[in-house]
Amino acid sequence: MQRLGDFKLPAFFNYPPYFTLQPVRETREKQVQLWKELILDYCRTQKIFVIGLEEEFPLFSNLVIERSLSNEAREAFLSALVSEGRAEWLDKGHRKCLILWHRIQDWADLILSFVKENGLEDSVMTVEEIRSGIESRGTELQGMDRTVLMRALKVLENKGKLAIFKGTSADDEGVKFSI
């Protein structure tokens, strides 16, 4: 089995036709499904939140079989994730894509669990502490994309679970939990 660092690649990764958009509808649907799962799994395990279509991305090329996805194929696979709410285009030209291996509501639920597990129900933390503080080490929140984190916190704020307060800079934005 081929690996990309510590990530095990699926068997289809060595099958050249999967690097070309398939013309037969049923085959393409299967191809798109396999690529969506692979992209989400890889991004989750490698903590990748943004994929740029014009940037090098390890999954989009296989040097062993000398194949690379075309820009059309890359956009098709990412657009399929967008249509399922598992990604969002960050620009109108569809050049950068935010990958949501957890949906925003799922991230919000993870934050709530994190707060409860660490006894932080009535505490104040900076946004940066949530992403990189001692409590978040070894959790899915460690190194979390700031955009995704802020959107998940906004969901919780709208539900009355916390209050977000602005500081003088992005580094000292805070959160007061009230769970």
N, C-alpha and C positions, 0 to 999 in steps of 0.2 A: 504494500500500500504506500502510495506517495504521500509525502508530508510537506507542509509549508511551515517551517519552524517546528513548533510543537503541535500544529494542527493537522489532523488526518484528513486528507482529501478523499472524496468519494470516488468510487470506481469510474463513474461517467466522466470524471475530469481528464481521463486519458483516452477518451473516445472522441476523435477529431470532429465528427458531425455536430457534437454539442457546442462547438465553438463557432458554428455557422447557424444563423436563424433558419429554422426548418420551414419549408413551404407548406407541408401538409398540416392542416389544423390540429389534428389529434396529437401528432408528434410534437408540434410547437407547444401545445398546452403542457405536455409532459416536460418538455425542455424548460419552459418558463418556470414551472413548479419546482423542478430540481434546482435551478439557478437561484430562485427566491430563497429556498431553504438554505442553500449553501452560503449565500451572501449574509443572511441574518445570523446564521450559526458562526460564521467566521468573524463578523463584526462584533458579536457578543463576546466571543472568547478572546478576541484581540483588543476589545474596548475601542473600537473604531466607530465614530459617530457620523463622520462626513466622508463621502466618496465624491471625488471630482472626476468627471468624465474624461477630461483631458490630462489627468494626472496618472502616473503609474499606480496601479492597484494590483497587488499580487495575484488575485484570483482571475484577473482578466487575461492572463497569458499563461501558457504552459510551454516552457522551454523544452521539455522532454519530447513532446510531439510537435513542437514548432508551430503552435497555433495561438492566435490571439482573437479576442472578441472584437468585432467591428464597433465603431461608435454607435451604429444603429442598434446592434444587439445589446450593448451596454445600456443604452437608453430604454430599450424595450423591457429589459429585466428590471431596471430600477423603476420604470413607469408602472410595471405590474405591482411592485411593492407599494408605490404611492397610491394606486387605486384600491389597495386593501387597507390603507391607513398604517402601513408599516414603514413608510418613508414619506418625506416631503421634499419637494424641490425648493432650494434656497434662493433661486433666482429665476427670472422669467425665461431665460434662455436654456433652462434645464442643463446647466453645466455642473452644478453642485447639488448633492442630494444628502439630506439628513436622514440617517438610518435609525429607525425606531424598533430595535429588537424587542423592546418592551413598549407597548403603547403608553401614551402620556398618563392615562389613568392607572396603568400598572406601575409606572414609576412612582406615582403619588401613593399608591398602596405600599410600595416598598419603603418609601420615606416614613410613612406612618408606622410600619413594623419596626423600622430602625429606631424611631423615637421611643416606642414602647419598650423594645428590647434593651435599650440603653438608659431607661429611666429619665428621659428628657421631656416628659409630658408638659411641664410648666417652665421650661427653660428657654433661654435665648442663645442662639448660635448665629455666627455669620454664615452667609451663603458659602463662603470659601471653606469654612470648617466642615460643612456637610460634605463637600467634595473631597477634602483632603485632611480632615482632622483625624486625631488619634482614633476616635470611635468608628470612623468610616473605613479604616484600614482593613483590607481583606473582605470588604463587602462590595456589592455591585455599585454602591454609590461612590466608591473611591475612583477619582479621576473622571467622574461623570461630566458630560458636556454641559456647559453653563446654560446654554439655550434650553436644553431639555429639562434641566433642573429647575430653571425659573418657571417654565410652563407647568411643570408638575406642582411646584409650590403654589402657583396661581390657582390651580384646581383645588388644592387644599384650602387656600385662603377663601375661595368662593364658597366652600362648604363650612367655613367658620372654624377650621381646625388650627389655623395659625394666622398670624399677621406678618406681613412683609413690611419692613421699614427701610427707607433709603438712608444711606450714609453720605458722606461727602464724596466718596468714590465707589466704584463697583466692588472694591476690595472690602469695604466695611458695610455692605448691605447686610441687614440682619433679618432674622426670623424669630418670632416669639410663638412658641407652640402652646396651644391651649386645647389639649385632648382630654 
